[in-house]
């Protein structure tokens, strides 16, 4: 160990800086951290015309506000998840040492994108899920007229 402080340590107030900066375009939604995460539509860009800052307006209308031209206070507004499905071709696994099960799932977002993840369940949650899915299967069989 060199004893040298690394610039990414929280005590040094540094940031990793590995992600590309978010530079929204006209019409994009952005959350402004300087305004407690208030979400606005970008209606003017810095450097276009006489403006030197981003101009944002609430999505439903209302008074506009400005954000710094470097975009440091602006964050992208993620698309909302619409539903989750089981990941095709992948099976659930159980880890006896952790006493947890893991079910591969895929999140579907309103913009059409997807993201794979894992639904991690404790033994108690596995039992609860089993009881719930058993009730769903019973209801399905009742609709079909009994077990097949």
CORPEDA-V585443 format. One record per helix or strand of 3 or more residues. SS is the DSSP state (H for helix, E for strand). FROM is the first residue (numbers start at 1). TO is the last residue. If there is no record, write none. Layout:
ss->SS from->FROM to->TO
ss->SS from->FROM to->TO
//
This chain:
ss->H from->10 to->12
ss->E from->29 to->32
ss->H from->33 to->35
ss->E from->38 to->44
ss->E from->54 to->57
ss->E from->65 to->67
ss->E from->74 to->76
ss->E from->81 to->86
ss->E from->93 to->95
ss->E from->100 to->109
ss->E from->114 to->122
ss->H from->123 to->144
//
